[in-house]
């Protein structure tokens, strides 16, 4: 449970930053990208891009490999599974709560008639 919570927190921390979300969107096509090409549209330093990539990698949303001097990055869609599961659980609970509220309101309306 604790390990799952850490992973979930890491995913949401990675997604909390707009630069990291843009990096992930650039990788959404499923292809590998060189870090230098990935960093090109951002107006931040190479060390800043590396820090962002480390956070995304720690959240297991990307995987990295080296080919000679070139660092290649690829999205890891399975890394989003903990966040998707958590959101689905929350949504199910909210739906249940709203269904119960609707039921109570319908009962109240019937009593008033």
N, C-alpha and C positions, 0 to 999 in steps of 0.2 A: 504494500500500500504506500509506504513512504517513498520507495523508489519510483513508483508510478506518479506520485505527486511531484517529485523533483523533475521528472521528465515533462510533465504537463506544464509546470512552472517555466521550465526552460523554453518550451515551444511558445508559450504566450509572451515571454520576455523577448524572444527573437522576433515575434510578429508585432511587438509593440512599437518598434521603430520604423518610420516611413522609409528610410534608406534600405533597411533590411527587407522590407516588403517589396520594394522596387527591384532589389537584387533577385529575390525569389521569382518575381514576375518575369524577369529577363530569362530565368532558367526554366520557366514553365513549359517550354516547348519540348523538354525532355532530352535535349542535346547537351553535350559537354561544352563548356566555354572556358577559354583561358582567363585567368584572373585579370590579366591586363586588359583584355577585350571587355570583360564584364565591368571593369572599373571605369572605362573610358567616359561614359556619359555623366559620371558623378564629379562634382567639383570639390572633391576631398582628396586628401593625401593617400598615398599607397599604404602607409601604416594604418590609417583609419579604415580603409577598405579591408585590410587584413583582420583588424579587430572585429569588424562586422561579420566577416566570414567565419571567424572562430566562434562567435556567439551562435551563428546559424548552424555551424557544424556541431557544436556542443548539444544543440537541441535536436540533432540528428535529422535536420531538414535538408542537408546536402552531404555529399561525399566528395572527397578530394583525392586526387592522385597526381603524381609527378611523371612527366615524360621529359626526361633530360632536365633542362632548366625551367621548363614551362609547368606551371601548376594549373591543372584542369579541375573544374568544378562541375558537378551534375546535381540536379535536384533529386531529392529522395522523398517522393510523395507519401510513402508509408510513414514517414516521420510525423505527418499531420494526424495520424489515427488517434493518438491519445486525446488531442483537442476535439476531434470530431466526436469521439465517444462521450466525452464530458459534456459537450454542447447538446448532444442527443439526449443524454440523461436529464439535463436541465430543462430542455424543451418538453420532454415527456412529463416531467413534474409540473411545469407551468400549464401544459395542456390539461392535465388532470385537475389542477387547481381551478382553472377557468371553467372546466366542465362542471365541477362541483358548485362553483359560484352560480353558474347559469341554472343549474338544477334548483338551488335554493331560491333564486329570483323567480323562477317559474312557479315554485310552490307558493311563494308569497303572493304572486299575482293571482293564483287560483283561490287563495284564502280571501283575498280582497274582493273578489267577484261574488 
